[in-house]
Amino acid sequence: MLGPEPLRIALFANTDWYLFNFRLSLARRLRDLGHQLILLSPDGEFGPRLREMGFDWRPLPMDRRSLNPLAEARLVWRLAGVLRSERIDIVHGFTIKPAVYGALAGRLAGVRGRVNAVAGMGYVFISNSLKARILRPVVKTLARFAFDSRRARLIVQNPDDHAEFVGAGVVRADRVHIIPGSGVDLSRFTAVERQRAPDAPLRVLLAARMLWDKGLQEFIDAARRLHGEGRRIDFLLAGEPDAGNPASASIQDLQGWVDEGVVQWLGHVSDMAGLLASVDVVVLPSYREGLPKTLIEAAGCALPLVTTDVPGCREVVTDGVDGLLCPVRESGPLAVAIARLQDDPALARRLGDAARRKAMERFDEQIVIDRTLAVYREALGG
């Protein structure tokens, strides 16, 4: 338990898919402990599935791309009304906008504990576009007011984000905790025996939202280069475009690559454990992450990993120990790393086994949930 009595807890995210895919285990643990939960997000196909599992999921209209101050203020006020009427004890917001708005609404509603989980710095901090540069100081100001409070705690997923928030004066260091992602169910994502025939193509997977800052262009360019060398490699993309993100690739982009014969695009995949059991290498050439779930799920499956030497990714992969690191925004070294794993199966096996061991030590979801509940207790006692 988190205290002598059951608590009323609200989990707030920018999509119902996020709650279902990343925070379902946390919700189940809280329910099993006897706490009363409300799950809040914009409407979507996964909300009804959460209800079928017995959760009190409620749609909360939110335009992720909105810049209208009046609309955003109405959203915060509406959220505060829900938190107040439901007598919420802890509000936990995920990703930058729900984290900031959840904390602001929690202050308005007098919520005792406000926990804010930021999975990476997000588009506003990654992109160098004019829009992102204009928004950055505004978001930082709002975040400072939302996060730097006696009753608020911030959860980040890597040391770089910790340093960024503290260094920018957004929050005091003693109010920030590093917890590596949402964890992975290692009883489901487990090692399987892979016996690839000598003449079978290597299967290389990038699984993520179809965003340019996940390294999509670098992945495509590496695929073109390796195909041009005559290598037998199947390049797979798993995931959907994200219309709410300015960095999203289009359906036309994806279909064009498929028509070109560069990649196979699988779209949304519900059985990620099954997909990972069918591939040989997992790649994520991202520009920056919180702590990428794709990589820790693949690590749990003892797969060799290739990713970029950027915040979030290098917390999962140590170069040459449990994966290979490449320079960001460069397709040439990415292609070389993939070819190296194809040419050296013993190296691929050794890296995959080491990745599994690291996942067991650091990324098991029960460890992550235990640490999250400790933050809840701290916020309540703040």
WOJO-V498059 format. One line per field, one symbol per residue. phi: phi as a letter, one per 40 degrees, with the letter a starting at -180 (. if undefined). psi: psi as a letter, one per 40 degrees, with the letter a starting at -180 (. if undefined). Layout:
phi=???
psi=???
This chain:
phi=.cacbdbbbbbbbcacdcdccbbccccccccccgccbbbbaccaccddcccccgcccbcbdaccbcbcdcccccccccccccccccfccbbbbbgccccccccccccccgccbbbbbbcgcgdccccbcddccccdccccccccccccadcbbbbbbacccdccccccgcacccbbbcbcgcgbcccbcbcbcbbccdccccbbbbbaccbcccgdcccccccccccccgccbccbbbhbcbccbccccbdcdcccccccgcbbbcgcbcbccccccbbbabbacccabcaccdcccccdcfccbbaccbdgccccbbdgbbibbbccgbcccccccccccccbdccdccccccccccdccbbdcccccdcccccdcccccc
psi=ieadiiihhhhhieidddddddedddddddddeeihihhhiiiaeeddddddeeighhhhhhhdehehdddddddddddddddddefhdhhhihidddddddddddddefhdhhhhhhgieiddddieiddddddddddddddddddgideiihhieidddddddddeediideehihhgaeiigeedgihihhghideiihhhhhhiigideefdddddddddddddeeighhhhhhiiigdeheehiidddddddddeedihheahhdgdddddeeidihhgfidiichhddddddddefihihaigihddeddhhhedfahiiiifhddddddddddddegddddddddddddddddddehdddddddddddddddde.
